[in-house]
Amino acid sequence: MSRVPEALTIGRVIGEVVDNFSPSVKMTVTYNSNTQVANGHELMPAVITARPRVEIGGEDMRAAYTLIMTDPDAPNPSDPYVREHLHWMVTDIRGTTDVSFEFRTQSILAPTGREVVSYETPKPTVGIHRYVFILFKQRGRQTVRPPSSRDYFNTRRFSAENGLGLPVAAVYFNAQRETAARRR
């Protein structure tokens, strides 16, 4: 996992969204059952319309995690005055090994996590946007309060307000508006 912070630094995730950290939990994010998110890779908007599958490889079933998906480039990478826009948040995710959680509905989430901010499909209109998945280890279950707004979300401030500390994992992808010519 040592190359992860390097890719996150090059993509300005470390610096603009979170502080430098050492990944300690394996996290895999997959769209449409076969498109895995990799740092800096581009995903087409048609691929990211539904919630992804998220696999978390923690070592302790008693641990709880918070997953955040944010767009630090909203509404325009040249002028990200809404920075950050929150696309998704799931809290109280159980730490586990070799088990995948698919976040679909509130009823399915109940035993494995709480979707406190529903998944909002990324729809970049101008420029190339970064979409960042950040995983934090919670101090305990039901200790994270949801934010009041999706816009002007600040991952660092949210982490501090909820006692989350530094992330334990992160991955991001790029997406841009899909034109008719790019769809061919």
Disulfide bonds with the S-S distance in Angstrom:
none
